[in-house]
Amino acid sequence: MSLFDSLHPDWQIQLADMEDRICSIAEQISSEKYLPAKHQIFRALSQPIAHTKVLIVGQDPYPNPDYPCGLAFSINPEVTKIPGSLNNILKEVGNDIGSTQIVGGDLTPWHEQGVMLLNRILTVRPGESGSHSSLGWQAISERVAEVLNERSVIPILWGKFAQELTPKFTHGSIISGVHPSPLSAHRGFFGSKPFSSANRALREMGLPEINW
């Protein structure tokens, strides 16, 4: 199966004119080791478009081979050591909402409820953060943002890299703030209450809240 074919059919339609670009990227990385596994690269785009209510944007996959699972910030369920950014996200959920349904660091329950966890750059070489930043993934994540904007999906944009997508969102609420990285979270991520803000926006739209 080609990488393009791993997209949900809805996204195959929306990204049809980018099929050659996606195939070119797949060819470029085929001769080297990369993360996540091929079948997980488009995991964030495995749900119907209409299912998506909230978008959380990350930068690129964790370079630690144990972590990447195709969902931004999430890790594989069998991994017990939680990365710093994810640990801070879960702390803020607890402080903001009062509790979280997440066990360990697997954010699949959010994905299943319509929270798209999308990295701007969808692959990385093991041990080399940002190593696939020149392959062209950003154009694809920008197109995804444009499509979701037309459905008034609520974007949560943490940090400068995610906030480069701000101009793509012209409908509805934008939740923007400091990145949850241990290097920056103390500068305003903690206490920013992005999760209750997203649920409030969903209520105003008449949509079910996320069980964070």
C-alpha positions in Angstrom: 0.0 0.0 0.0 1.3 3.4 -0.9 1.6 6.1 1.8 -1.2 8.1 0.1 -3.5 5.1 0.4 -3.1 5.1 4.1 -5.0 8.4 4.4 -8.7 8.2 5.3 -10.7 8.4 2.0 -12.0 11.9 3.0 -8.4 13.1 3.2 -7.5 11.4 -0.1 -10.1 13.6 -1.7 -8.9 16.8 0.0 -5.2 16.0 -0.7 -5.6 14.5 -4.2 -3.5 17.3 -5.8 -0.7 16.5 -3.3 -0.5 12.8 -4.0 2.7 13.3 -6.1 4.3 15.3 -3.3 3.4 12.7 -0.7 4.8 9.9 -3.0 8.0 11.9 -3.5 8.5 12.3 0.3 7.8 8.6 0.8 10.5 7.8 -1.9 13.0 10.2 -0.3 12.7 8.5 3.1 12.4 5.0 1.9 16.2 4.4 1.9 16.8 5.4 5.5 15.4 4.8 9.0 12.6 7.1 10.0 9.9 7.5 12.6 7.1 6.7 13.0 6.5 3.4 11.1 5.0 3.9 7.6 1.5 2.7 8.6 1.4 5.3 11.4 2.7 8.4 9.5 -0.9 9.5 8.6 -2.5 8.2 11.7 -3.7 11.7 12.6 -5.6 11.7 9.3 -7.2 8.3 9.8 -10.6 9.6 11.0 -13.4 11.1 8.8 -13.1 14.8 8.4 -16.5 15.4 9.9 -15.4 13.6 13.1 -12.8 16.2 13.9 -13.7 18.9 16.4 -10.4 20.1 17.8 -6.9 20.3 16.3 -3.7 20.2 18.4 -0.6 21.0 16.5 2.9 19.6 17.2 6.2 20.2 15.5 7.6 16.8 14.5 7.6 13.2 15.9 9.7 12.4 19.0 13.2 11.3 17.8 13.3 8.6 20.5 12.4 5.4 18.7 10.2 4.2 21.6 7.8 7.2 21.4 6.4 8.1 18.0 2.9 6.6 17.2 1.6 9.0 14.5 -0.3 11.3 16.9 1.4 14.5 18.0 2.6 14.5 21.6 1.2 11.0 22.2 3.4 7.9 22.8 2.9 4.2 22.4 0.9 2.6 25.2 3.6 0.2 26.3 6.1 3.0 27.0 6.2 4.0 30.7 8.6 7.0 30.6 6.6 10.0 29.6 8.3 12.8 27.6 8.5 16.2 29.3 6.1 18.1 27.0 3.5 15.4 27.3 3.9 15.3 31.1 3.3 19.0 31.2 0.2 18.7 29.0 -1.3 16.0 31.3 -0.5 18.2 34.4 -2.3 21.1 32.8 -5.3 18.9 32.0 -5.5 17.9 35.6 -5.2 21.5 36.8 -7.6 22.8 34.2 -10.3 20.1 34.1 -9.7 18.4 37.5 -8.8 15.0 36.1 -7.8 13.2 32.9 -8.9 9.9 31.4 -5.5 9.4 29.9 -3.5 6.5 31.4 0.2 6.6 30.8 1.0 8.7 27.7 -1.3 7.2 25.0 -3.6 10.0 23.8 -5.7 7.6 21.5 -8.9 8.4 23.6 -8.6 12.0 22.5 -8.0 11.0 18.9 -11.1 8.8 19.0 -13.2 11.7 20.2 -12.3 14.0 17.4 -9.1 15.6 18.6 -6.7 15.6 15.7 -3.1 15.4 17.0 -1.2 16.6 14.0 2.5 17.3 13.6 3.6 20.0 11.1 6.3 17.6 10.0 5.2 14.0 9.9 8.5 12.1 10.0 11.9 12.3 11.6 15.2 10.4 11.6 15.8 8.6 14.9 17.8 10.7 17.3 17.6 13.8 15.0 14.8 16.2 15.9 13.9 18.4 12.9 15.8 16.2 10.5 12.9 16.0 8.0 12.0 19.7 8.1 13.1 20.3 4.4 11.0 17.4 2.8 7.8 19.4 2.3 5.5 18.1 5.0 4.6 21.6 6.0 2.6 22.2 2.8 0.5 19.2 3.6 -0.2 20.2 7.2 -1.1 23.7 6.0 -3.6 22.2 3.6 -5.1 20.2 6.4 -5.5 23.4 8.5 -7.3 25.1 5.6 -9.7 22.2 5.3 -10.4 22.1 9.0 -10.9 25.9 9.1 -13.8 25.5 6.7 -15.4 23.2 9.3 -14.7 25.7 12.2 -12.6 23.1 13.9 -11.0 24.6 17.1 -7.2 24.9 16.7 -4.9 24.7 19.8 -1.6 26.2 18.7 1.2 25.9 21.2 4.5 27.7 20.4 5.9 29.5 17.5 6.0 26.6 15.0 2.4 25.7 15.5 1.3 29.4 15.5 2.7 29.8 12.0 -0.7 28.2 11.0 -2.7 31.0 12.7 -3.4 32.8 9.4 -5.1 29.6 8.1 -7.8 29.9 10.7 -10.4 32.5 9.9 -13.5 30.9 11.3 -14.3 30.3 15.0 -12.0 30.2 18.0 -8.3 30.0 18.1 -6.6 28.8 21.3 -3.0 29.9 21.2 -0.3 29.9 23.9 3.1 28.8 25.1 4.6 25.5 24.1 4.4 22.8 26.9 8.1 22.0 26.6 10.0 21.9 29.9 12.1 24.8 28.5 9.0 27.1 28.1 6.0 25.7 30.0 6.7 27.9 33.0 6.4 31.0 30.8 2.6 30.7 30.5 1.6 27.2 29.5 0.7 26.3 33.0 -2.6 28.0 34.0 -3.5 28.8 30.4 -6.6 26.4 30.6 -6.7 25.4 26.9 -8.8 22.3 27.5 -11.7 24.0 29.3 -11.4 26.8 26.7 -11.9 24.2 23.9 -14.8 22.6 25.7 -16.5 26.0 26.2 -16.1 26.7 22.5 -17.6 23.3 21.6 -20.6 24.0 23.9 -21.1 27.3 22.2 -21.2 25.5 18.8 -23.6 22.9 20.2 -21.1 20.1 20.0 -20.2 17.5 22.6 -17.3 18.3 24.9 -14.1 16.3 24.9 -13.5 14.0 27.8 -9.9 15.0 28.3 
